[in-house]
Amino acid sequence: MISILLCSSDRSFAKIDLESMNREATIYTLYNIEVDETSRNVASARDRALRTGQRIALEQLFRRIILKKDREKLPVFADNEVVEFISGFEINDEKRSSVRYIASLVVHFNRTKINDVLSFYKIPFAETLGTAVSVLPVLEKGGAILLWEKNNGWLNAWHQHDVINNLVPISTPLATLKNKFYISALQARAYNKNRVETFISENRLNDLIIAYAVIGKNLSAGKLTLDIELKRNSLKNKGDSVALLNVSVPYLDEKGNLNYTALFKAGVDVTTDWVDDSWKSKVLVSYGSASTILVRGKLLAVDDWLFMQKQLAKVNLVRKVSLEQISTHSVDLKIEFAGDPRQLALSVEQQGLSLEPTESDKKWIISLGKRFGGKVNANEH
C-alpha cells in the first residue's frame, strides 16, 4: 500500500537539512525530487508528475547503492513496476495552476523488494553511507586559474548541486576570507602540501578532494569538454589517490550561448559518481549472503550497552544481534550480517562504534568510538 502525505508549501519542508536527519536509517529514502509537468488539466499534470518523480527517485536510488558500471544491467521498469518498489511518498512545496503541477517529493522505497531485484540480476550493492568529504573546485579557463573568484563557474556548480542523495556526503567550501587566506587557486593547483594540510586542519575536514578542471573546445565535433583531475588529500592517509575524468556537452545551449551550465553539471555528476564508487568498492555486499561473528563489548559505563544496541540497529548490514551473556563490565554477542567482517567494521564505525579483531580473529571487540569515549584495546579479551 502506498501512503501519501500532503505537506505544507513552506519551502523549508522541500529542502531537507543533511545534518539534521539520520541518513543511515534513510538509505532507502530519496529527498528533493523536483517535478514540473503540464497537461490538459491539473489532475492529469499531477498524475504525470508523480509517475515521473517516482521513476526519477528509483533511478537515483540505484545510482546511490550500485556501481556506475552495473546500472546498465538493470532493465527499464514499467510504471506499474516502479510503484511496486515504493512504500510511500510525501509531497512538499506543492504549486498548481489549471494545467501545470509543480512539487518536491520525498520517496520511500521497500528495502526488501529493492534487494530482491538486485539479487535477481546479480548486482552487488552498498548499504553503508560513507564518511563526509569536501570538494575544492579549481578551474582553468582561458589560461587563468580560478578558485574563490565569482566567475569560477565550476565552484558555483558545486554550490548549486544538491548532493543529499549521494552515498557519500559532500560539502563545498565557501569563499570566506579565512578560506582565501588558507589556500589560493595556484596553491591548490600545485597541491601545495603545507597549504592543503592547513586547509584540511583549520576546516576540520576528513578528506579534501581537489577537483582541478580544464575547459576545452572540440570545434570539429561541436563540443565543449571538461578534463578533470581529482586528488584526494587526507591528514590520516598519506597515500593520496588521483583520478582523471572527462565529460563533453554540445557546444551551444538552446539559446545559442556557450553551454557552460550543462558542462559543469556533467562534471559534478561524473565526479560524485567517482566519489561514491570509491566508497562502494569497500562496502559492496550481495543480498542473501550472510556471516556470523562472536563479539565482546567492553562496558565502561552503565548505559554503554544501550547505546551499542541503538547504534547497531542503524547498521543496514546487521541482520540479527543475539545477546549471549552480559555482566557489569562486558557483553557477549553473536552478530549475523551481510558482507564480511571488515565491511561490518566500516559500517559500525559510521555509527560511532569501533569493531576490531582479536589476535586470533575468533572473537571481535566492539566499543565506543573515539568521539564517544575512546576505543578499547582490541587485544583485551
N, C-alpha and C positions, 0 to 999 in steps of 0.2 A: 504494500500500500504506500502511495506517495503522500507525504504530508506537506502542506503548503502553508506558509506563514507570511501574511502581508504585513510589512513593517512600515514605519514612518518614512516619509520622504526626506527627513533630515539627512543632510549629506554625511554627517558623522557616522551614520549607520552603514553607508555604502562603502566607505573605505575602512577596512579592518586594520587596527593597530597591531603590527607584527610583534611588538614587545609585550602586549597585554594578554595574549592568548597562549594556551598550552598547545604548541604546534605539534608535539609528538602525538598527542591524543587526537589531532585533527588531520592526520596524514591523508585520510580519505575524504577530506572536505576541501573544496576549491572556492576561493573568495574572489570578489570583484570581477565577476564575469559580466562584461558590459554587452547589452543587446540594444539594437535600434532597428526596428522594422516598420515598413509602411505597406499597407494593403488596402483593399476596397473599403474596409471599416476597421475600427479599433479592435474589435473582438478577433477578427482574422489576423490582424497585425500582432496582437498579443500571443495568439497560439503559435504563430510562426516564430516569434521572438523566443518563446520558451523552448521550443524544439531546437532552435539554433543554439541557444545558450547552453542547453544540456549537452549537446554534441560537442561544443567548444570545451566545456568543462571536462568531458570524458577524454578528449584529446590531450588536454593539459594534464590530467591525472596520469595518463600513460607516459607523457613526456616527463613527468616528475619521477616516476618509480621504475621505469625501464631504461636501458641504454639506448642512445640515439640509433645505433645500428640495428636494434631489434624492432624498431617501430614499424618497419616495412613488413614484418612477419604477421602483423595483425590485419584482418580484413576491414573493409568499410562496413560498419554496422548500420542496419536499417533503423529508422526512428523508433519502432517498437522494441528493438533490441537494446537501444540506448537507454530507454526508460527502465528496462529490467535491471540495469546496473545501479539505478538510483534509489536511495532510501528516503530522500526528502529534499526539499529546497526552500529557500527563503527569497523573498523579493524585496529589494531595497531601492530607494531613490526612484520610485515609480513616477513616470510622467506620461501623459497621453493626450492626443488630440482626436479628431474624428476619424483619422486614417493612420495615425502614427503611434507607436508604442516604444517607450524607452525605459530601461530599468537596469539595475545591477543585481546579479544573482549570487547567492551562496548555495552551492550544490553539494549534498552529502551522498557518498557512494556506499553501496553494500560491499563491505570488505570481502566477504566470502565469495560473492559472485565475481568480483574482480580477480581474486586469487584463482578461482576455478578456471576462468577463461585463459589466464596467463599460463596455468598449469597445462591446459589442453593444447596450447600452442608451444609448449616447452620453452617459455620465456622467463628467465630469472628476473627478480625484481628486488627493489630496496624498500625497506620499511623504517629505516632509521634516518632521521634528519641529521644533517651534518653540522659541524661547528662553523659558526659565522666567519665569513671572510670579508675583506674590504677591497674594492677595486679602485685603482688610481688611474684614470684615463688620460693618457698623454697623446697629443695629436700632432703629426707633421703635415702641414698644409702650405703649399707654395713656398717651401724652404724654411718656414717658421716652425718653431717647436712651441706648442701651446699646452698649458695645464690649467692654471687658475683664471685665464683670460675669459671674458664674457663671450668671445667669438669661438670658444672651443666647443663646437657642436657635439663632439664625442663625449665630453663631460656632461653637457646638457642632456644628451640622450640617456645617459645612465641615471641622472637625477629624475628624469621623467618616467623611466621604466618601472613598472610595478613587478617586483620580484617576490611578492608574497607567496606565490605558488611554486617557487623553486624548492628543491630538496635541501639546498644549502642556502641559509640566509645570507644575503649580500647587502652590503651598505656601500655608499659612495661618499667620500669626504666632501665637506662644503668648503667653499673658497673663503675661509676666515683668515683674519690677519695672522693668527697663530700658525695655521697650516701653511700659509705662504712663507712664513719665517722658517718653518721646519724643513721645507723642501721646495725647490724651484723646478720648473719644467726641464731645464738642462740637467740638473742633478738627478731627477727621476729618470730621464732618458739614459744617462750614463750609468744608472744603477749605483750611484754613489753610496757605498756601504754604510758609512757613518750617518749620512743624512737619512737613508732609508730606515736604518735601525732606530734613529732618533724619532722619526715619524711614527714608527710602529709603537715604540715605547711611550711616547707622550700621548698618543691617542688610545693606548691600551688595547691594541688590536691582536687578534690571534694570528691571522695570516694577511699579508698585503700582496695583492696581485697587481703589478704594474702592467697596464694594458696599453702598449705603445702601438698606435695605428697610423698608417701612412695612406693618404688618399692618392689614387691613381686614376688615369683615364685611358680606356681602351676604345679609341675613336672608331677603329675598323669594325668592332663588334657592337658599338653603340652602348658601351657600359661604363659605369663608374665602379671602381674597385677599392677595396679596403684591405690592406695587408696588416695583420695583427700579430704582434709578438707579445706573448704573455709570460711574465716571470713572477713566480711565486716566491715570496720572501717571508721568513719567519725567524723570530729570535730563538725558537726551540730547535727547529730543524735546519741545519746548515747546508744540506744538500738541496738547494733551491732548484725547482724544476722550470723548464722553459718549453713553451709550445708555440707553434706557428700556425695561424689560421688565415683564411681569406674568404671574402664574400664579394659579390658583384650584384648590381641592380641596373635597370635601364638608365641611360644617361640623363634623360629628362623625365620629370613627373608629368601629371595630367595637365598642368597649367603651363608647361613649357619651360619650367625652371630646373636648374641642376638638382638632381634627385638626392640631395644630401640627407634628408629626413629618413627616407627608406634605407639608405646606405648605412647610417648609424644604427638604425633599429635592427637591421640584419646582423650587424656586427655585435650588438648586445646579445641577440638571440644565440648566435653561434658561440659566444664567449660563455654565457650562462650554461649552455649545454655542456661545454668542456668542464666547467667548474663542477656541475652536478655529476657528470660521468666519472670524473676523477674520484669523487667520494663513493659513488655507487660501486665502482670496481672493488672497493674494500668491504662492502656490506651486502652484496647481492646474495639472495637465497632463492631456492626453488621451493615452491609451495608443496607441502606434503612431506618434505624431508624433515626429520626430527632427530634430536640428540638429547642426551641427558647427562648432567654433571652433578656431582656432590659438592656442596658449598658450605663453608663455615663462615658465619658472620660474627665479627668481634663487636660486642656491645659496650660502648664506653659510657652511655647514658641510658636512662630508663626508657626513653622514647625512641632510641635508635632503631629498634626492630619495627616499630610502627612506621617510621619514615622509610625504611627499606621496603616494606610491604607496599606502601603507597607508590614509591618510585618504580619498583619492579612491575607494578600493574600498568604503568605507562609505556613499557617497552614492548613494541609490537612483536618482536621475535619470541617473546616468552609465551609459551602455551599454558604452562601449569607450574605452580610453585607448591611443593609439598613440605610441610613442616615435620621434620624427623625428630628433633629434640631441641629444647630451649632451657637455658639456665640464666643466672643473673648476668653472666659476662659473655655468653656466646649463644649462637643459634645455629643448628644444623639443618640444611635444606637440600631438597632434590629439585632441580630446575629442569623442566622439559622445554625445549626451544627449537626454533628453526635455525639452520645455518650451522656454523662451527663455533667453538668457544671463543675464539679471537674476535669474531664478528659480534658475539654477545657482549664481550668486554667493551667493544667500541660503543655499542648501543646503551649499555648501562652507564657508561661514562657521560653520555649526553644527559642523563638524569641525575647527575651529581653523586654517582656511586663509583667505587673502584672495584674491579674484579680481576684478580691476579692468581696465577697458578702457584702451587707449592712446588718444591723441587721435584717431587715425584709425579706431579700432574694428576694424581689420583683424587685430590680434593683441591678446590679453589677457595680463595679467601675473598669475601665481599666486605666492604667497609665504606664509610662515608668518604667522598672525595675531599680534596683539599679545602674547597670552599665551604664544606660542611663539617669541618672538624679534623681533617687530615687523614692520610692513608695509614693503614696498619701494615706493618711489615708482613709481606706475603709468606715469609718462611716461618712465621709463628703458627703452629698448629698442634 
